[in-house]
Amino acid sequence: MEYVTSWEERGVEKGRVEGMRETLLVILTTRFGVLDPALVSRIQSPHELKELLQNALTASSLHELGLASVTTS
């Protein structure tokens, strides 16, 4: 039986969150163009990431995602 430490679990979770963040940024850039660095740095929370990922596939604008105030084209 393999023993997984809490340190390893935190590392896995951190990697999962970073993967979600990178995926979201690819989707947003592909759909809406260049993103403002302030927007990119704002997207950090795991809960926000999951919600934004779900909505980013169908939203018609960054404004609809609640991200318009910090964007550029």
C-alpha positions as CSV (number, residue, x, y, z in Angstrom):
1,M,0.0,0.0,0.0
2,E,1.4,3.4,-1.0
3,Y,1.5,6.1,1.6
4,V,0.6,9.6,0.4
5,T,1.7,12.5,2.6
6,S,-0.2,15.7,3.1
7,W,2.7,17.5,1.4
8,E,2.2,15.3,-1.7
9,E,-1.6,16.0,-1.6
10,R,-1.0,19.7,-1.4
11,G,1.4,19.5,-4.4
12,V,-1.2,17.6,-6.4
13,E,-3.9,20.1,-5.5
14,K,-1.6,23.0,-6.4
15,G,-0.8,21.4,-9.8
16,R,-4.5,20.8,-10.5
17,V,-5.3,24.4,-9.7
18,E,-2.5,25.7,-11.9
19,G,-3.7,23.4,-14.7
20,M,-7.2,24.8,-14.4
21,R,-5.8,28.4,-14.4
22,E,-3.7,27.7,-17.5
23,T,-6.6,26.1,-19.3
24,L,-8.9,29.0,-18.5
25,L,-6.4,31.5,-19.8
26,V,-6.0,29.6,-23.0
27,I,-9.8,29.5,-23.5
28,L,-10.2,33.2,-22.6
29,T,-7.3,34.3,-24.9
30,T,-8.6,32.1,-27.8
31,R,-12.2,33.4,-27.5
32,F,-11.6,37.1,-26.5
33,G,-8.0,38.0,-27.5
34,V,-5.2,39.5,-25.5
35,L,-5.9,39.6,-21.7
36,D,-4.9,42.4,-19.5
37,P,-2.1,41.4,-17.0
38,A,-4.3,42.6,-14.1
39,L,-7.0,40.1,-15.2
40,V,-4.5,37.3,-15.5
41,S,-3.1,37.9,-12.0
42,R,-6.6,38.2,-10.6
43,I,-7.6,34.7,-11.6
44,Q,-6.2,32.7,-8.6
45,S,-9.0,31.3,-6.5
46,P,-9.8,27.6,-7.0
47,H,-13.5,28.3,-6.6
48,E,-13.4,31.1,-9.0
49,L,-11.4,29.0,-11.5
50,K,-13.9,26.2,-11.6
51,E,-16.9,28.6,-12.1
52,L,-15.1,30.6,-14.7
53,L,-14.0,27.5,-16.6
54,Q,-17.6,26.3,-16.7
55,N,-18.9,29.6,-17.9
56,A,-16.0,30.5,-20.3
57,L,-17.2,28.0,-22.8
58,T,-20.6,29.5,-23.3
59,A,-20.2,33.2,-22.4
60,S,-20.4,35.7,-25.2
61,S,-18.0,38.2,-23.7
62,L,-15.6,38.9,-20.8
63,H,-18.3,41.3,-19.5
64,E,-20.7,38.3,-19.2
65,L,-18.0,36.6,-17.1
66,G,-17.6,39.6,-14.8
67,L,-14.1,40.3,-16.2
68,A,-14.7,43.1,-18.6
69,S,-13.5,46.0,-16.3
70,V,-9.8,44.8,-16.5
71,T,-9.5,43.8,-20.2
72,T,-7.8,45.2,-23.3
73,S,-8.1,44.1,-26.9
